Amino acid sequence: MERIYIGMGSNLAAPEQQLRNAIEALAQLPGTTVAGVSAFYQSDSLLPGQPRYTNAVAALDSCLAPLELLDALQAIENDQGRERLERWGPRTLDLDILLFGDRLIDEPRLQVPHYQMHLRAFVLYPLAELAPATLQLPDGRRLSDLLAACPFVGLERMPALSTQR
């Protein structure tokens, strides 16, 4: 059993509901328990002209292997109408493995820690709600240092009601 952190985002087709549906789907994965979910946040899109995103982070305890989990996450995305038309384009659901226990993973399909998480306030601030304050990533970086270098800009914490199922 390993602690895994999943970044979640949506900016199409009722984004808050997309995230709630994803949390329910994560809870149904074999050998997996949802240990926690951050508040929901709204963030600006990485590309101009797109609707704002709703983001959160989920903590999982799972026995699944990294690529098994990746396949399961992509199946959840597909079940919720995800179409991969353009990089960073609008989407019904995006599920990213941010951290997988203490593992460093560098595979063609999967890089952990997530290769751009240090640049994304919409990942770091929700992660900080769930992870211990002293969290050190497998590559040696500390979450507290990443937060200090990534201002809370373009991000809005949503009311607690948003995260209820």
Contacts in CASP RR format, 6 or more apart in sequence:
PFRMAT RR
TARGET T0000
AUTHOR 0000-0000-0000
METHOD contacts of the structure
MODEL  1
MERIYIGMGSNLAAPEQQLRNAIEALAQLPGTTVAGVSAFYQSDSLLPGQ
PRYTNAVAALDSCLAPLELLDALQAIENDQGRERLERWGPRTLDLDILLF
GDRLIDEPRLQVPHYQMHLRAFVLYPLAELAPATLQLPDGRRLSDLLAAC
PFVGLERMPALSTQR
1 61 0 8 1.000
1 62 0 8 1.000
1 63 0 8 1.000
2 61 0 8 1.000
2 62 0 8 1.000
2 63 0 8 1.000
2 100 0 8 1.000
2 101 0 8 1.000
2 103 0 8 1.000
3 35 0 8 1.000
3 59 0 8 1.000
3 60 0 8 1.000
3 61 0 8 1.000
3 99 0 8 1.000
3 101 0 8 1.000
4 59 0 8 1.000
4 60 0 8 1.000
4 61 0 8 1.000
4 62 0 8 1.000
4 69 0 8 1.000
4 97 0 8 1.000
4 99 0 8 1.000
4 100 0 8 1.000
4 101 0 8 1.000
5 57 0 8 1.000
5 58 0 8 1.000
5 59 0 8 1.000
5 60 0 8 1.000
5 97 0 8 1.000
5 98 0 8 1.000
5 99 0 8 1.000
5 127 0 8 1.000
5 130 0 8 1.000
5 131 0 8 1.000
6 26 0 8 1.000
6 57 0 8 1.000
6 58 0 8 1.000
6 59 0 8 1.000
6 60 0 8 1.000
6 73 0 8 1.000
6 95 0 8 1.000
6 96 0 8 1.000
6 97 0 8 1.000
6 98 0 8 1.000
7 55 0 8 1.000
7 56 0 8 1.000
7 57 0 8 1.000
7 58 0 8 1.000
7 94 0 8 1.000
7 95 0 8 1.000
7 96 0 8 1.000
7 97 0 8 1.000
7 98 0 8 1.000
7 114 0 8 1.000
7 123 0 8 1.000
7 126 0 8 1.000
7 127 0 8 1.000
8 19 0 8 1.000
8 22 0 8 1.000
8 23 0 8 1.000
8 55 0 8 1.000
8 56 0 8 1.000
8 57 0 8 1.000
8 58 0 8 1.000
8 93 0 8 1.000
8 94 0 8 1.000
8 95 0 8 1.000
8 96 0 8 1.000
9 15 0 8 1.000
9 18 0 8 1.000
9 19 0 8 1.000
9 53 0 8 1.000
9 54 0 8 1.000
9 55 0 8 1.000
9 56 0 8 1.000
9 91 0 8 1.000
9 93 0 8 1.000
9 94 0 8 1.000
9 95 0 8 1.000
10 16 0 8 1.000
10 18 0 8 1.000
10 19 0 8 1.000
10 53 0 8 1.000
10 54 0 8 1.000
10 91 0 8 1.000
10 92 0 8 1.000
10 93 0 8 1.000
10 94 0 8 1.000
11 45 0 8 1.000
11 50 0 8 1.000
11 51 0 8 1.000
11 52 0 8 1.000
11 53 0 8 1.000
11 54 0 8 1.000
11 90 0 8 1.000
11 91 0 8 1.000
12 18 0 8 1.000
12 51 0 8 1.000
12 90 0 8 1.000
12 91 0 8 1.000
12 92 0 8 1.000
13 81 0 8 1.000
13 92 0 8 1.000
15 53 0 8 1.000
15 54 0 8 1.000
16 40 0 8 1.000
16 54 0 8 1.000
16 158 0 8 1.000
16 162 0 8 1.000
18 54 0 8 1.000
18 80 0 8 1.000
18 92 0 8 1.000
18 93 0 8 1.000
19 40 0 8 1.000
19 54 0 8 1.000
19 56 0 8 1.000
19 93 0 8 1.000
20 163 0 8 1.000
20 165 0 8 1.000
21 80 0 8 1.000
22 58 0 8 1.000
22 76 0 8 1.000
22 80 0 8 1.000
22 93 0 8 1.000
22 95 0 8 1.000
23 34 0 8 1.000
23 37 0 8 1.000
23 58 0 8 1.000
23 165 0 8 1.000
24 165 0 8 1.000
25 76 0 8 1.000
25 79 0 8 1.000
25 80 0 8 1.000
26 32 0 8 1.000
26 34 0 8 1.000
26 58 0 8 1.000
26 60 0 8 1.000
26 76 0 8 1.000
27 33 0 8 1.000
27 34 0 8 1.000
29 60 0 8 1.000
29 62 0 8 1.000
29 64 0 8 1.000
29 69 0 8 1.000
29 72 0 8 1.000
30 63 0 8 1.000
30 64 0 8 1.000
31 62 0 8 1.000
31 63 0 8 1.000
31 64 0 8 1.000
32 60 0 8 1.000
32 61 0 8 1.000
32 62 0 8 1.000
32 63 0 8 1.000
32 64 0 8 1.000
33 60 0 8 1.000
33 61 0 8 1.000
33 62 0 8 1.000
34 58 0 8 1.000
34 59 0 8 1.000
34 60 0 8 1.000
35 59 0 8 1.000
35 60 0 8 1.000
35 61 0 8 1.000
35 130 0 8 1.000
36 58 0 8 1.000
36 59 0 8 1.000
36 130 0 8 1.000
37 56 0 8 1.000
37 57 0 8 1.000
37 58 0 8 1.000
37 59 0 8 1.000
37 130 0 8 1.000
37 163 0 8 1.000
38 56 0 8 1.000
38 57 0 8 1.000
38 58 0 8 1.000
38 126 0 8 1.000
38 127 0 8 1.000
38 129 0 8 1.000
38 130 0 8 1.000
38 163 0 8 1.000
39 56 0 8 1.000
39 126 0 8 1.000
39 129 0 8 1.000
39 157 0 8 1.000
39 158 0 8 1.000
39 160 0 8 1.000
39 162 0 8 1.000
39 163 0 8 1.000
40 54 0 8 1.000
40 55 0 8 1.000
40 56 0 8 1.000
40 157 0 8 1.000
40 158 0 8 1.000
40 162 0 8 1.000
40 163 0 8 1.000
41 54 0 8 1.000
41 55 0 8 1.000
41 56 0 8 1.000
41 122 0 8 1.000
41 125 0 8 1.000
41 126 0 8 1.000
41 155 0 8 1.000
41 156 0 8 1.000
41 157 0 8 1.000
41 158 0 8 1.000
42 52 0 8 1.000
42 53 0 8 1.000
42 54 0 8 1.000
42 55 0 8 1.000
42 155 0 8 1.000
42 156 0 8 1.000
42 158 0 8 1.000
43 52 0 8 1.000
43 53 0 8 1.000
43 55 0 8 1.000
43 121 0 8 1.000
43 122 0 8 1.000
43 154 0 8 1.000
43 155 0 8 1.000
43 156 0 8 1.000
44 52 0 8 1.000
44 53 0 8 1.000
44 154 0 8 1.000
45 51 0 8 1.000
45 52 0 8 1.000
45 53 0 8 1.000
45 88 0 8 1.000
45 89 0 8 1.000
45 90 0 8 1.000
46 88 0 8 1.000
47 88 0 8 1.000
47 89 0 8 1.000
50 89 0 8 1.000
50 90 0 8 1.000
51 90 0 8 1.000
53 122 0 8 1.000
54 158 0 8 1.000
54 162 0 8 1.000
55 122 0 8 1.000
55 123 0 8 1.000
55 126 0 8 1.000
56 126 0 8 1.000
56 163 0 8 1.000
57 98 0 8 1.000
57 123 0 8 1.000
57 126 0 8 1.000
57 127 0 8 1.000
57 129 0 8 1.000
57 130 0 8 1.000
58 130 0 8 1.000
59 130 0 8 1.000
59 131 0 8 1.000
62 69 0 8 1.000
64 72 0 8 1.000
66 97 0 8 1.000
66 100 0 8 1.000
66 103 0 8 1.000
66 105 0 8 1.000
66 107 0 8 1.000
66 110 0 8 1.000
66 112 0 8 1.000
67 107 0 8 1.000
67 109 0 8 1.000
67 110 0 8 1.000
69 97 0 8 1.000
69 100 0 8 1.000
70 97 0 8 1.000
70 109 0 8 1.000
70 110 0 8 1.000
73 95 0 8 1.000
73 96 0 8 1.000
73 97 0 8 1.000
74 95 0 8 1.000
76 93 0 8 1.000
76 95 0 8 1.000
77 91 0 8 1.000
77 92 0 8 1.000
77 93 0 8 1.000
77 94 0 8 1.000
77 95 0 8 1.000
80 92 0 8 1.000
80 93 0 8 1.000
81 92 0 8 1.000
81 93 0 8 1.000
82 91 0 8 1.000
82 92 0 8 1.000
82 93 0 8 1.000
82 94 0 8 1.000
83 91 0 8 1.000
83 92 0 8 1.000
96 114 0 8 1.000
96 123 0 8 1.000
97 110 0 8 1.000
97 112 0 8 1.000
97 114 0 8 1.000
98 112 0 8 1.000
98 113 0 8 1.000
98 114 0 8 1.000
98 117 0 8 1.000
98 123 0 8 1.000
98 127 0 8 1.000
99 112 0 8 1.000
99 113 0 8 1.000
99 114 0 8 1.000
99 127 0 8 1.000
99 131 0 8 1.000
99 137 0 8 1.000
99 138 0 8 1.000
100 112 0 8 1.000
101 138 0 8 1.000
102 138 0 8 1.000
103 112 0 8 1.000
103 138 0 8 1.000
104 112 0 8 1.000
104 113 0 8 1.000
104 138 0 8 1.000
104 139 0 8 1.000
105 111 0 8 1.000
105 112 0 8 1.000
112 138 0 8 1.000
113 137 0 8 1.000
113 138 0 8 1.000
113 139 0 8 1.000
113 141 0 8 1.000
114 123 0 8 1.000
117 123 0 8 1.000
117 124 0 8 1.000
117 127 0 8 1.000
117 146 0 8 1.000
118 124 0 8 1.000
118 141 0 8 1.000
118 146 0 8 1.000
118 149 0 8 1.000
118 150 0 8 1.000
119 150 0 8 1.000
120 150 0 8 1.000
121 150 0 8 1.000
121 151 0 8 1.000
121 152 0 8 1.000
121 153 0 8 1.000
121 154 0 8 1.000
121 155 0 8 1.000
122 155 0 8 1.000
124 143 0 8 1.000
124 146 0 8 1.000
124 147 0 8 1.000
124 150 0 8 1.000
125 147 0 8 1.000
125 152 0 8 1.000
125 155 0 8 1.000
125 157 0 8 1.000
127 143 0 8 1.000
128 143 0 8 1.000
128 147 0 8 1.000
131 143 0 8 1.000
133 143 0 8 1.000
133 144 0 8 1.000
134 142 0 8 1.000
134 144 0 8 1.000
135 142 0 8 1.000
135 143 0 8 1.000
135 144 0 8 1.000
136 142 0 8 1.000
136 143 0 8 1.000
137 143 0 8 1.000
137 146 0 8 1.000
END
